[in-house]
Amino acid sequence: MQGNNKKNIENLVLHINNSGYGEISKGKPNLILKRFYKWLYDNDNYPELVSWLKAGNVRNTKKASNMLREKMTKAAHFCIFQLYV
């Protein structure tokens, strides 16, 4: 099963790399695949299945929990501002 998955991932990466997308756009799917399989296998390190993938120059990636926290903070500031206006 894992060999089949690796072959599918290799084919997907080959397709993305041969596309006309820029380097950052090519790196994002790789980063998403790596993080997904890290989560799926509940591991601290990237599994061998995806550890070989290069994410390229993907910058400023945020965790979902941090993004939610930012949205909640902005909403709270908005509500507080509305109370005092």
Secondary structure in CASP SS format (residue, H / E / C, confidence):
PFRMAT SS
TARGET T0000
AUTHOR 0000-0000-0000
METHOD secondary structure of the structure
MODEL  1
M C 1.00
Q H 1.00
G H 1.00
N H 1.00
N H 1.00
K H 1.00
K H 1.00
N H 1.00
I H 1.00
E H 1.00
N H 1.00
L H 1.00
V H 1.00
L H 1.00
H H 1.00
I H 1.00
N H 1.00
N C 1.00
S C 1.00
G C 1.00
Y C 1.00
G C 1.00
E H 1.00
I H 1.00
S H 1.00
K H 1.00
G H 1.00
K H 1.00
P H 1.00
N H 1.00
L H 1.00
I H 1.00
L H 1.00
K H 1.00
R H 1.00
F H 1.00
Y H 1.00
K H 1.00
W H 1.00
L H 1.00
Y C 1.00
D C 1.00
N C 1.00
D C 1.00
N C 1.00
Y C 1.00
P C 1.00
E C 1.00
L C 1.00
V C 1.00
S C 1.00
W C 1.00
L C 1.00
K C 1.00
A C 1.00
G C 1.00
N C 1.00
V C 1.00
R C 1.00
N C 1.00
T C 1.00
K C 1.00
K C 1.00
A H 1.00
S H 1.00
N H 1.00
M H 1.00
L H 1.00
R H 1.00
E H 1.00
K H 1.00
M H 1.00
T H 1.00
K H 1.00
A H 1.00
A H 1.00
H H 1.00
F H 1.00
C H 1.00
I H 1.00
F H 1.00
Q H 1.00
L H 1.00
Y C 1.00
V C 1.00
END
